[in-house]
Amino acid sequence: MFVNQQVANLLNLQREDIIGKTAYELFPPDVADRWQASHLRIREVKHAVQTDDTIETPNGTRYQRALLFPIFDAPDQDEPAFIGGIIFDVTEQKQTEQALQQSRILLQDIIENAPLSIFVKDLTGRYIIANQRTAETLQLRPEQMLNHTDFEILPAETAQEFVQVDRQIIDSGHAMVFEEVIPNSNGQSISRTHKFPIYNTEGELYAIGGISVDITEQRQRERELQIFKALVENAPDGIVTANLEGAFIYANPAILNRSGYGDARVGKDTTEVTTEHDKLLAALETVRNGGTWRGEVRNHRADGSIFIGEATGFPIYDDAGQVIALGSIIRDVTEQIQRERDLQEFKTMVEKAPNGIGLASTDGVFTYTNSAYGVITGYGDELPGINVFDIYESGEVEIGTFAEQVMLQGTAQALLMMRRKDGTRIPVQLSVYVITDAENEILGTVGIVRDMSERIARERELRRNQELLNIILGNAPIVFYIYDSKGTFILSEGKGLERLGLQPGQVVGLNLFELYKDNPYTASLHRQPLAGEVVNGSTIMGSGFFETWLIPIKDEQGAIVEVIGVALDVTERQYAEQEQARLRDELIIAQQVAIRELSTPLLPIANGVVIMPLVGSIDTGRAVQMMEALLEGVAQHRAHTAIIDITGVQVVDTQVANGFIQAAQAVQLLGARVIITGIQPQIAHALVTLGVELRGIVTRASLLDGVSFALRK
């Protein structure tokens, strides 16, 4: 009977192709059988049922999850009138579950084949996962570790240290990295272990994981390098070593600080930190061949800037006299050059700035202004040499007060008026800062100015629009409101709130769906925009009727974040329409009464004599009206004779004929008699054929004969 567009899209059909059809007309027999079984199940249990199914579409297999539920016409109804359903496309979820299973298998393979020790313990300290490398480190087999604690497989002292670390992780809930010394048949091994808490989906800690790397050999090499590092660590010049391919092995703090790379420089190719690749490659070749190279090299800093290093490159030999590495001592000679470059870059930045930037002496005369300052003032390059007080006037503060604030506080910002060269005045925002030397003596001021004309005009227009909106909201019978994707009101304004007994902003922070949970239609109407629809509908809220428009608002990613609602109070119009409908119904009833009276007229023609002329066809309904009118007329006029003239009646069936007889008998019960006049030949033939008994009823050929007979009697 009804499906929404989402269901149609899921089935890859049009809505009109679905409505009115059975499952057997839409799906393969096996799918239709499952749907039919689910419907029978709902009718049996009379509550909602969840089903999972697959549907083959041109785009491949789709997985769906349906929540089917019974719909009753009345609370006390035993059998559901309809079956409703909400269908979710869970294809991505199924695919995710399959991918997750594959990931688990892949993860298990990685754990078993990784060159790392990987293990997991439960909170009692028993191993629940231990790969081959972990067991080998402890000189055990994995099965000897599983379901055992450290105390059961390690020396007590070592086990105690492991357990203490585990306890710290459990108590803190944070990961820890530390070194473990593990006794073995070869003496001991040193591992760097990363232990971390593992939480379940409810956020509860249920295990501890660990990943260990054997660093025994690394520690030995580090001790050998320690002596070398002690010699160069505090050298004022930069000292670096590189392998024969030119990749950095070591860099001392001096060069790291100068370059800004930190430890990230280690491992980089030497050509990656210079702009003079050819020069550096030639130097590397010289040193590889046992020579010494000296020269200047332009190097990259981490921030992209350049420093010039005066470098000496030399070979490093092993005990056999073979060159095994390259060394270099680098002295930074770019400080002065860099200062000059920075000054030039700063000047360029100031020149290109969109706001006016200028320097003024202590007596207020411009000594420098950028291009934007000249454009704003209209003076261009003529501005240096002009006093600042010649172009600035009081604005939101007095110009003299502004100048005093600069001198007393060292800075000030205000909205002032600027007098341009052509005499026009514009509003500007001026920020001024005092410049001092090393002895805190004032050298002058720097000012930054921004033309505020357009902004002030926009703000003025915005205020005007806000005022107009406030006038509309304060006088028109509307409610303007906004609610977020969860239904929480974030705005509620308008005169229409009076109809609801609310004040502006009273419902802000409250949930719309909670407020109208007893008004399902209103709640449902306001849920529709959250699906992306622009909605228009009528709602009843409180004692009022509202015509409502709902518009969804989306963010940059297309997600609905808010809904704007405008509700027009149409209560008076609704009442007027209801009154019109009532009057229209009364008119229809009156017309029906008039038509009824015209279809069975009853006319008094003399004292005690009434006549009912009938014209046209007579059906059962009109026959009943005739009897009612005849009885009411006889009683009302106290008639002793009622004449029914059927001259204008062409056809009489059995029911109508019996109606005449019953009417005559009923009139006789009131003490009157009935005279039927104007019986046509075909009517007489029909009455005889139908076997109608007219006993006790007087008949006359014409209305005139009937009237004459009645008056004589």
C-alpha positions in Angstrom: 0.0 0.0 0.0 2.9 2.4 0.8 6.6 2.4 0.3 9.0 5.3 0.5 11.7 6.2 -2.0 14.5 4.6 0.0 12.8 1.2 -0.2 12.2 1.6 -4.0 15.9 2.5 -4.4 16.9 -0.5 -2.4 14.8 -2.8 -4.6 16.1 -1.0 -7.7 12.4 -0.3 -8.7 10.1 2.7 -9.0 7.6 3.2 -6.2 4.6 2.9 -8.6 6.0 -0.5 -9.8 5.9 -1.8 -6.2 2.6 -0.4 -4.8 -0.3 -2.9 -5.3 1.9 -5.9 -5.9 2.7 -8.9 -3.8 6.1 -10.2 -2.9 5.7 -13.0 -5.5 5.3 -10.4 -8.2 8.4 -8.6 -7.2 10.9 -11.2 -6.0 12.1 -14.7 -6.9 10.0 -17.5 -5.3 12.5 -18.3 -2.5 12.7 -14.6 -1.5 8.9 -14.2 -1.7 8.5 -17.4 0.4 10.7 -15.9 3.1 8.7 -12.6 3.1 5.4 -14.5 3.3 6.7 -16.6 6.2 7.7 -13.5 8.0 4.3 -11.9 7.5 2.6 -15.0 8.8 4.9 -15.0 11.8 3.9 -11.4 12.6 0.2 -12.3 12.4 0.8 -15.2 14.7 2.9 -13.5 17.4 1.4 -10.0 16.9 4.6 -8.1 17.5 7.6 -6.9 15.5 10.0 -9.3 13.9 13.5 -8.7 12.5 14.6 -10.5 9.4 17.8 -10.6 7.3 17.7 -11.4 3.6 19.6 -11.0 0.3 18.3 -9.5 -2.9 19.9 -9.9 -6.3 20.0 -6.6 -8.2 21.6 -5.5 -11.5 24.3 -4.0 -9.2 25.0 -7.3 -7.5 23.8 -8.9 -4.2 22.4 -6.5 -1.6 21.9 -7.5 2.0 18.9 -6.0 3.8 17.6 -6.1 7.3 13.9 -5.5 7.9 12.0 -4.7 11.0 8.4 -5.8 10.3 5.6 -5.0 12.7 1.8 -5.3 12.8 -0.5 -2.3 12.4 -3.9 -2.5 14.1 -7.0 -0.3 13.2 -8.0 -0.2 16.9 -6.3 -1.0 20.2 -8.6 -3.9 20.9 -8.3 -5.4 17.5 -7.2 -9.0 17.5 -5.8 -9.3 14.0 -3.5 -6.7 12.4 -5.0 -4.8 9.6 -1.7 -4.2 7.9 2.0 -5.2 8.1 4.5 -2.3 8.2 8.2 -2.5 7.8 11.4 -0.5 8.0 14.1 -1.8 5.7 17.8 -1.1 6.2 20.5 -1.7 3.5 23.2 -3.5 5.5 25.3 -4.5 2.5 28.2 -2.4 3.6 27.9 -3.8 7.1 28.0 -7.4 5.7 30.9 -6.5 3.5 32.7 -5.0 6.5 32.1 -8.1 8.5 33.5 -10.3 5.7 36.5 -7.9 5.4 36.9 -8.0 9.2 37.1 -11.8 9.1 39.7 -11.7 6.4 41.6 -9.1 8.4 41.5 -11.4 11.4 43.1 -14.2 9.4 45.6 -11.8 7.9 46.4 -10.4 11.4 47.0 -14.0 12.7 49.4 -14.6 9.8 51.2 -11.4 10.5 51.4 -12.1 14.3 52.9 -15.6 13.6 55.3 -14.5 11.0 56.3 -11.1 12.3 60.0 -10.7 13.4 58.7 -9.3 16.7 57.5 -10.8 19.9 53.7 -10.3 20.1 51.7 -11.5 23.1 48.5 -10.9 25.0 47.7 -11.6 28.7 44.4 -11.6 30.5 44.0 -9.6 33.7 45.1 -12.6 35.8 48.5 -12.6 34.0 47.9 -15.7 31.9 49.0 -15.7 28.3 46.2 -16.0 25.8 48.2 -15.1 22.7 52.0 -15.7 22.2 53.6 -16.0 18.8 56.6 -18.1 17.8 59.1 -15.3 18.3 57.9 -14.6 21.8 58.3 -18.3 22.8 61.8 -18.4 21.1 62.9 -15.4 23.2 62.0 -17.2 26.4 63.5 -20.5 24.9 60.0 -22.1 25.1 57.3 -23.4 22.7 54.1 -21.3 22.3 52.0 -24.1 23.9 54.2 -23.9 27.0 53.2 -20.3 27.5 49.5 -20.3 26.7 47.3 -20.3 29.9 50.4 -19.9 32.1 51.6 -16.9 34.1 55.1 -15.4 34.1 55.7 -17.0 37.6 55.1 -20.4 36.0 57.5 -20.0 33.1 60.2 -17.4 34.2 62.5 -16.9 37.2 60.7 -15.4 40.1 62.7 -12.1 40.0 62.0 -11.6 36.3 58.4 -12.6 36.6 57.9 -10.1 39.5 59.3 -7.2 37.3 56.9 -8.2 34.5 53.9 -8.3 36.8 54.7 -4.9 38.3 54.7 -3.3 34.9 51.4 -5.1 34.1 49.9 -3.7 37.2 51.0 -0.2 36.3 49.3 -0.5 33.0 46.1 -1.9 34.6 46.0 0.9 37.2 46.8 3.8 34.8 45.0 2.5 31.7 47.9 3.9 29.6 50.5 2.2 27.4 54.1 2.0 28.5 57.4 1.4 26.7 60.3 -0.1 28.7 63.3 -2.4 28.4 63.2 -6.0 29.7 66.2 -8.0 30.5 65.5 -11.7 30.1 67.9 -14.4 31.4 68.6 -17.2 28.9 71.2 -19.9 28.3 73.4 -17.4 26.4 73.4 -15.0 29.3 70.6 -12.5 28.7 68.7 -10.7 26.0 67.5 -7.1 26.0 64.1 -6.3 24.5 62.3 -3.0 24.1 58.7 -3.8 24.9 55.6 -1.7 24.2 52.8 -2.8 26.6 49.3 -1.4 26.3 45.8 -1.9 27.7 43.2 -3.6 25.6 39.5 -2.6 26.0 36.3 -4.3 24.9 33.5 -2.6 23.0 32.0 -1.5 26.3 35.2 0.3 27.2 36.2 -2.2 29.9 39.8 -3.2 30.2 40.1 -7.0 29.7 43.6 -7.7 28.6 47.2 -6.4 28.2 49.0 -6.6 24.9 52.7 -6.4 24.2 55.1 -6.0 21.3 58.8 -6.6 21.9 61.9 -6.0 19.7 65.2 -7.6 20.5 67.7 -4.8 21.0 70.6 -6.7 22.4 72.9 -6.0 19.5 71.6 -2.4 19.2 72.6 -1.8 22.8 76.1 -3.1 22.2 76.5 -0.8 19.2 75.2 2.2 21.2 77.8 1.7 23.8 80.5 1.7 21.1 79.1 4.9 19.7 78.8 6.6 23.0 82.4 7.6 23.1 82.3 9.1 19.7 79.1 11.1 20.6 80.7 12.5 23.7 83.4 14.1 21.6 81.1 15.8 19.1 77.9 16.3 21.0 78.9 19.7 22.4 80.9 21.0 19.5 79.9 24.6 18.4 80.1 23.7 14.8 77.9 21.2 13.0 79.3 17.7 12.7 77.6 15.1 10.6 78.3 11.6 9.2 76.8 9.9 6.2 77.1 6.5 4.6 78.8 6.0 1.3 75.5 6.6 -0.5 75.2 10.0 1.1 72.4 9.3 3.6 72.9 10.9 7.0 73.9 8.6 9.9 74.4 11.2 12.6 74.1 14.9 13.2 75.2 16.7 16.3 72.9 19.2 18.2 74.7 22.2 16.7 73.7 21.3 13.1 70.3 20.0 14.2 69.5 23.3 15.9 70.7 25.3 12.9 68.8 23.2 10.4 65.6 22.8 12.4 65.2 19.1 11.3 65.9 17.6 14.7 66.4 13.8 14.5 64.4 13.8 11.3 67.6 14.8 9.4 69.1 11.4 10.2 68.4 9.0 7.4 67.8 11.7 4.8 70.0 11.8 1.7 72.5 14.7 1.9 71.2 16.0 -1.5 67.8 16.4 0.1 69.0 19.3 2.3 70.9 21.3 -0.2 70.0 23.4 -3.3 73.4 22.7 -4.9 73.1 19.1 -5.8 76.0 19.0 -8.4 78.4 20.6 -6.0 77.5 18.2 -3.2 77.7 15.1 -5.5 81.2 16.1 -6.6 82.2 16.6 -2.9 80.8 13.2 -2.0 82.8 11.5 -4.8 86.0 13.2 -3.6 85.6 12.0 -0.1 84.6 8.5 -1.1 87.9 8.3 -3.0 89.8 9.3 0.2 90.1 13.0 -0.4 89.1 16.0 1.6 86.7 18.6 0.2 86.2 22.2 1.4 83.6 24.8 0.2 80.3 26.5 0.8 77.0 24.7 0.4 73.5 26.2 0.5 71.4 24.0 2.8 67.6 23.7 3.4 66.2 24.3 6.9 63.2 22.3 7.9 61.0 25.5 7.6 62.1 25.9 3.9 64.6 28.7 4.6 68.2 28.5 3.4 71.5 28.7 5.4 75.0 28.7 4.0 77.4 26.2 5.5 81.2 26.4 5.2 81.9 22.7 5.1 84.9 20.4 5.3 84.3 16.9 4.2 86.6 14.0 5.0 86.6 10.1 4.8 86.2 7.8 7.8 88.2 4.5 7.6 87.8 1.2 9.3 90.6 -0.9 10.7 91.4 -2.3 7.3 91.8 1.2 5.9 88.6 1.1 3.8 86.4 4.2 3.6 83.2 3.2 5.4 81.6 6.6 6.0 81.8 10.2 5.3 82.3 13.0 7.8 81.8 16.7 7.6 82.2 19.8 9.8 79.8 22.6 8.9 80.0 26.2 10.2 77.0 28.5 9.6 78.0 31.7 7.9 74.5 32.9 7.0 73.3 34.8 10.0 74.0 38.2 8.7 72.9 37.4 5.2 69.7 35.8 6.6 69.0 39.0 8.6 69.2 41.1 5.5 67.0 38.6 3.6 64.4 38.5 6.4 64.3 42.3 6.4 63.7 42.3 2.6 61.0 39.7 2.9 59.3 41.6 5.7 59.4 44.8 3.6 57.9 42.9 0.7 55.2 41.5 2.9 54.4 44.9 4.3 54.2 46.4 0.8 51.8 43.6 -0.4 49.6 43.8 2.7 45.9 44.6 1.9 45.8 46.9 5.0 47.6 50.2 5.2 50.9 49.9 7.3 52.9 53.0 8.1 55.7 54.3 10.4 55.6 57.7 12.1 58.2 59.6 14.1 57.7 60.7 17.7 56.2 64.0 16.4 53.6 62.2 14.3 55.1 62.6 10.8 54.9 59.7 8.5 58.4 58.3 7.6 57.1 55.2 5.7 53.8 54.0 4.3 53.0 51.0 2.2 51.1 51.1 -1.1 47.8 50.2 0.6 48.1 53.2 2.9 48.6 55.5 0.0 45.5 54.1 -1.8 43.3 54.3 1.3 44.2 58.0 1.9 44.4 58.9 -1.7 47.9 60.5 -1.2 49.8 57.6 -2.8 53.6 58.2 -2.6 53.0 61.7 -1.2 52.0 60.4 2.2 55.5 60.3 3.9 56.2 63.7 5.4 52.6 64.4 6.2 51.5 64.6 9.9 49.1 61.9 11.0 46.8 64.5 12.6 46.3 66.1 9.1 44.4 63.0 7.9 42.7 61.6 11.1 39.7 63.0 12.9 37.8 62.0 16.0 35.6 59.0 15.6 34.3 56.7 18.4 37.0 58.4 20.6 38.5 61.9 20.5 41.7 61.9 18.4 43.6 63.6 21.3 42.4 60.9 23.7 43.5 58.2 21.3 47.0 59.7 21.0 47.3 59.8 24.8 46.3 56.2 25.1 49.1 55.2 22.6 51.7 57.0 24.6 50.5 55.8 28.0 49.7 52.1 27.2 52.0 51.6 24.2 49.1 50.6 22.0 45.6 51.6 21.0 42.8 50.6 18.6 39.7 52.6 17.7 37.3 53.5 14.9 38.3 56.9 13.6 37.4 59.1 10.6 40.0 59.6 7.9 40.1 62.8 5.8 41.3 61.7 2.3 43.2 63.9 -0.1 40.0 64.7 -2.1 38.3 65.9 1.1 36.0 62.9 1.5 35.8 61.3 4.9 35.6 57.5 5.5 35.5 55.4 8.6 38.7 53.4 9.4 39.9 51.1 12.0 43.3 52.3 13.2 45.7 50.2 15.4 48.9 51.9 16.6 51.8 50.4 18.5 54.8 52.1 20.0 58.3 51.1 18.8 61.1 51.2 21.3 64.9 50.5 21.3 66.8 48.2 23.6 66.8 50.9 26.3 63.0 51.2 26.0 63.3 54.7 24.4 60.5 55.5 22.0 61.6 55.6 18.4 58.2 56.1 16.9 55.0 54.3 16.1 53.7 51.8 13.6 50.1 52.0 12.5 47.8 49.6 10.7 44.7 51.0 9.1 41.7 49.3 7.5 39.0 50.9 5.4 35.7 50.1 7.2 33.3 51.7 4.8 32.0 48.5 3.2 31.9 46.7 6.5 30.0 49.4 8.3 27.6 49.6 5.4 27.1 45.8 5.5 26.6 46.0 9.3 24.1 48.8 8.9 22.2 46.8 6.2 22.3 43.8 8.5 20.9 45.8 11.4 18.2 47.1 9.2 17.3 43.6 8.0 17.3 42.4 11.5 15.0 45.2 12.6 12.6 44.4 9.7 12.7 40.7 10.7 12.0 41.6 14.3 9.0 43.8 13.1 7.7 40.9 11.1 8.2 38.4 13.9 6.7 40.7 16.4 3.5 41.5 14.4 2.8 38.7 11.9 1.1 35.6 13.3 4.2 33.4 12.5 6.7 31.3 14.5 10.2 31.2 13.2 12.3 28.4 14.7 15.4 26.3 14.1 16.2 22.9 15.5 19.3 20.7 15.1 19.6 17.2 13.7 18.6 15.7 17.1 15.5 17.8 17.4 16.9 20.3 20.0 15.5 23.9 19.5 18.2 26.5 19.0 15.9 29.3 18.1 12.2 30.1 18.7 10.8 33.6 17.9 7.6 35.2 16.5 4.2 36.5 17.6 2.7 33.2 16.7 4.1 31.8 19.9 1.3 33.6 21.8 -1.2 31.1 20.3 0.9 28.3 21.9 1.2 30.1 25.2 5.0 30.4 24.8 7.5 33.2 25.1 10.2 33.8 22.6 13.2 31.5 23.3 11.2 29.6 26.0 11.7 26.2 24.3 15.4 26.8 23.3 17.4 23.8 24.5 14.3 21.6 24.7 13.8 18.6 22.4 11.0 19.0 19.8 10.2 15.3 19.6 9.9 15.1 23.4 7.6 18.1 23.5 5.3 16.7 20.8 5.6 13.0 21.6 1.8 13.0 22.2 1.2 14.6 18.8 2.5 11.9 16.4 1.6 13.8 13.3 3.5 16.9 14.3 6.5 14.9 15.4 6.5 12.9 12.1 6.2 16.0 10.0 9.3 17.5 11.7 11.3 14.3 11.2 10.9 14.4 7.4 13.3 17.3 6.8 16.0 15.3 8.6 15.9 12.9 5.6 16.6 15.8 3.3 13.1 16.8 2.3 11.6 20.3 2.1 8.3 19.8 3.8 5.0 21.8 3.8 2.1 20.7 5.9 -0.7 21.7 8.3 -0.4 20.9 12.0 -2.5 21.3 15.1 -0.5 22.6 18.1 -2.3 23.5 21.3 -5.5 25.3 20.4 -4.1 26.6 17.1 -3.8 25.5 13.5 -0.5 26.2 11.7 0.6 26.0 8.1 4.2 24.9 8.4 7.2 25.0 6.0 10.4 23.1 7.0 13.7 23.5 5.2 16.8 21.3 5.9 20.2 23.0 6.1 23.3 21.0 5.2 27.0 21.4 6.0 29.9 21.3 3.5 29.8 17.5 3.6 26.1 17.3 2.8 25.1 16.2 6.2 21.9 17.8 7.6 22.8 19.9 10.7 19.8 22.1 11.2 16.2 22.6 10.1 14.6 26.0 9.6 10.9 26.1 10.4 8.3 28.8 9.6 4.8 28.2 10.9 1.9 30.5 10.0 -1.0 30.7 12.5 -4.1 30.0 10.3 -6.4 29.3 13.3 -8.9 32.1 12.4 -8.9 31.1 8.8 -9.4 27.4 9.8 -12.3 28.4 12.1 -13.8 30.5 9.2 -13.5 27.6 6.8 -15.1 25.2 9.4 -18.0 27.7 9.8 -18.4 27.9 6.0 -18.5 24.1 5.9 -21.1 24.0 8.6 -23.3 26.6 6.8 -22.8 24.7 3.5 -23.9 21.4 5.2 -27.0 23.2 6.6 -27.8 24.5 3.2 -27.5 21.1 1.7 -29.8 19.7 4.3 -32.4 22.4 3.7 -32.1 21.8 -0.1 -32.7 18.1 0.6 -35.8 18.9 2.6 -37.1 21.2 -0.1 -36.5 18.6 -2.8 -38.2 16.0 -0.6 -41.2 18.2 -0.2 -41.4 18.9 -3.9 -41.0 15.2 -4.7 -44.0 14.3 -2.5 -46.2 17.4 -2.3 -49.3 17.4 -0.1 -52.0 20.0 -0.7 -55.2 20.6 1.3 -58.0 21.5 -1.1 -61.0 21.5 1.2 -61.8 20.9 4.9 -60.8 17.4 5.6 -59.5 16.7 2.1 -55.8 16.6 1.0 -54.3 15.7 -2.4 -50.9 14.4 -3.3 -50.1 14.7 -7.0 -47.2 12.4 -8.1 -45.2 12.9 -11.3 -42.3 10.9 -12.8 -40.8 7.6 -11.7 -41.2 6.3 -8.2 -38.6 4.2 -6.6 -38.5 2.6 -3.2 -37.0 5.6 -1.5 -39.6 8.0 -2.9 -42.3 5.6 -2.0 -41.2 5.7 1.6 -41.1 9.5 1.5 -44.6 9.5 0.0 -45.9 7.4 2.9 -44.2 9.6 5.5 -45.5 12.8 3.9 -49.0 11.4 3.5 -49.3 10.3 7.1 -47.9 13.6 8.4 -50.3 15.5 6.2 -53.4 13.5 7.1 -52.6 13.9 10.8 -51.7 17.6 10.5 -54.8 18.6 8.5 -57.1 16.1 10.3 -58.2 14.9 6.8 -60.8 12.3 6.3 -59.9 11.8 2.7 -56.5 11.6 1.0 -56.4 11.7 -2.8 -53.2 10.2 -4.5 -53.1 11.3 -8.1 -50.7 9.2 -10.2 -51.7 10.6 -13.6 -48.0 11.5 -14.2 -46.6 8.1 -13.1 -45.7 5.9 -16.0 -44.2 2.9 -14.3 -45.0 1.0 -11.1 -43.2 -2.1 -9.9 -44.1 -4.5 -7.2 -42.4 -2.6 -4.4 -44.0 0.7 -5.4 -47.4 -0.9 -5.7 -47.1 -2.5 -2.3 -46.0 0.9 -1.1 -49.3 2.4 -2.3 -51.2 -0.4 -0.5 -49.2 0.1 2.7 -49.7 3.9 2.5 -53.5 3.4 2.1 -53.7 1.0 5.0 -51.7 3.3 7.2 -54.0 6.2 6.3 -57.0 4.0 7.1 -55.5 3.4 10.6 -55.6 7.2 11.1 -59.4 7.1 10.3 -59.2 8.4 6.8 -59.7 6.9 3.4 -57.5 6.9 0.2 -58.6 7.7 -3.3 -56.2 6.9 -6.1 -56.9 8.8 -9.3 -55.4 8.9 -12.8 -54.4 5.2 -13.1 -53.1 4.8 -16.7 -53.9 1.7 -18.7 -50.4 0.4 -18.6 -50.4 1.0 -14.8 -53.7 -0.9 -14.4 -52.3 -3.7 -16.5 -49.1 -3.8 -14.4 -51.1 -3.8 -11.1 -53.3 -6.7 -12.3 -50.2 -8.6 -13.6 -48.4 -8.1 -10.3 -51.5 -9.3 -8.4 -51.8 -6.2 -6.4 -55.0 -6.1 -4.2 -56.7 -2.7 -4.1 -59.4 -3.8 -1.7 -60.6 -0.9 0.5 -59.1 1.7 -1.9 -61.3 3.9 -3.9 -60.2 4.6 -7.5 -61.3 7.2 -10.0 -60.4 7.8 -13.6 -59.3 11.4 -13.2 -58.3 13.8 -10.5 -61.5 15.8 -11.1 -63.6 12.7 -10.5 -61.7 11.9 -7.3 -62.1 15.5 -6.0 -65.9 15.4 -6.8 -66.2 12.1 -5.1 -64.4 13.3 -2.0 -66.4 16.5 -1.7 -69.8 14.7 -2.1 -68.9 12.4 0.8 
